[in-house]
Amino acid sequence: MDNHIKISNERKQDMILAIKNYFQKERDEELGDLAATLILDFFLEKLAPEIYNQGVYDSYKYLNERIEDLLEIQKY
């Protein structure tokens, strides 16, 4: 199973621009495309899977609670 987070090229370009804008605004640093791409790749490889997994767990928990609610409508 492939554990990498995949994003479209268009979305990746949007994220690279967002990183460059963040560094310019918050740190007064100008980043090039390569530096911003490396930062994005780091986040996608090292951090995104953990965030994704938390979203999966939260969804699982939510659905289990809804299933319990469904059982309450049984007729006896």
N, C-alpha and C positions, 0 to 999 in steps of 0.2 A: 504494500500500500504506500502511495506517495504522500508524505506528510507536508509537502510544501504548499503554502498558500498561493493560489494562482489568481492573478488579476489581469485584466485586459491591458493592452498597450496604451490605450487612451486613458484609462484610469491611472496607470502607472505614471504617465506624463503629468496628469493633474496632481498626483501626490508629490512628484519631484518638484513641481512648481510651488506647491504648498510648503515644502521643506525649505526651499530657497527663500520664499517670502518670510517664513518664520525666522530664519537666521538673520535676514536683513532687518526685520522689524524689532525682534527681541534682543539680538546680540550685536547688531550693527556690523554684521559680517556678510560679505558677499561670497556665496558659494557658487561654484560652477556646476554644470550638469553632472559631471563625473562624481564629484563629492556628494551631491545630493542623492545620486543613484546608489552610491555605496552605503549611505545612511539608510535609505529605504530598504535596500537588500538586507542589511543587518536586522532591521526591525521585522521584516517579513520572515526571515529565517529564525531569529532567536526569540522574538517576543510575540509575534502574531499567533503562533500555534497555541500558546497558553491562553491568550485572550479568546481565541476561537473555541478552545475546549471549555472555557468557562461559560461561553454562550450556549454550547451544546448542553452542558450540565444544567444551566438555568432553564433551558427549554424542556429538558427531561423532567425537572422538578415541577414546572408549571403544568405540563401535560398530565403528570401523575396526580396532581391536585385536582385537575378538571375531571379525570377519570373517577376519582373518589366522589366528586360531586354528582357524577352521572349515576353512580350506584345508589345514591340517596332517592332517586325518583322511582325505585322499584315499588311495585304494588304488592302488598301482603294480604 
